[in-house]
Amino acid sequence: MGMQTLLVTGTGAAYVISAGAYTVHFIRMRAIGGSLGFWSLIAGWVLHSTLLARMVVATGQIPLTSQVLPSLCAWLVVIVFLYLELGTCRGSLGALVVPIVAVLHLVAAANLMGAEGTPRVAHTGGWFKLHVFAYILAYAAFAISSVSATMYVMLLGEIQKKHLGFFYDRLPPLDTLDQTNNRAASFGFVFLTAGIVASSVWVHQKMFRIWIWSEPAFWVLLVTWVVYAGHLAARRIAGWQGKRAAFLSILGFVLVVFTFPVMGLLFPGKHVLAQ
């Protein structure tokens, strides 16, 4: 078993343990679960960082292939989560965020195991790098937005039933969750827009064709953009907040998951990254 396989496996195992521990902490409110979840996540992120660093050394470039992007996104989500975790000291967020991290990494694990390094990126240039990093940042932000929205819906349901207990004792106030949802969605929308523009410009310059209209994933991506644009417009123009805004964020993230990486599994080799 090669070193890369060990790192991929170790990272995945640490993330799964962390997800389970945070879930136990959320359900039973035991401090040991929160501590185990936090330190397992730290261990997984260190192994993950080592894995990505080895890929950079092996290929001489940042691994921006479509096979690695889910794992890169997971790595970035961990950074965002740890910032929120250290700032709020609320382990409840980990019960929903860390399982997403584990799933993203495990999706990429099959492509990362069994071979040292990773395939070199066939394309370079500023527009190419901008579009990749913009999408990664957007997806990470949308993940945080959807988690906040899901927590909002769960807590609101308990309050409306006038039966305060499980979620009320564990989750932040509704206003805090709504603000987090709004800020994360706004951040993600800016970078999603930047990614679409950058990818269109880059492919037009590189291949002299409008790639976005011929890509199967683009149409789902366009619907995702429309959903988040509607989410932000509804907040600012129609005064939407709370439950309706939360459902739009959840719908948007479902589309994100379908676009990345499900579309890559349904249409392998159809993206320019695979060429």
Sequence and secondary structure as in RCSB ss.txt:
>XXXX:A:sequence
MGMQTLLVTGTGAAYVISAGAYTVHFIRMRAIGGSLGFWSLIAGWVLHSTLLARMVVATGQIPLTSQVLPSLCAW
LVVIVFLYLELGTCRGSLGALVVPIVAVLHLVAAANLMGAEGTPRVAHTGGWFKLHVFAYILAYAAFAISSVSAT
MYVMLLGEIQKKHLGFFYDRLPPLDTLDQTNNRAASFGFVFLTAGIVASSVWVHQKMFRIWIWSEPAFWVLLVTW
VVYAGHLAARRIAGWQGKRAAFLSILGFVLVVFTFPVMGLLFPGKHVLAQ
>XXXX:A:secstr
  HHHHHHHHHHHHHHHHHHHHHHHHHH  HHHHHHHHHHHHHHHHHHHHHHHHHHHHHSS   STTTHHHHHHH
HHHHHHHHHHHHH  GGGHHHHHHHHHHHHHHHHHHHTTSSS    S  SHHHHHHHHHHHHHHHHHHHHHHHHH
HHHHHHHHHHTT  SHHHHHS  HHHHHHHHHHHHHHHHHHHHHHHHHHHHHHHHHHSS GGGT HHHHHHHHHH
HHHHHHHHHHHTS   THHHHHHHHHHHHHHHIIIIIHHHHSTT SGGG 
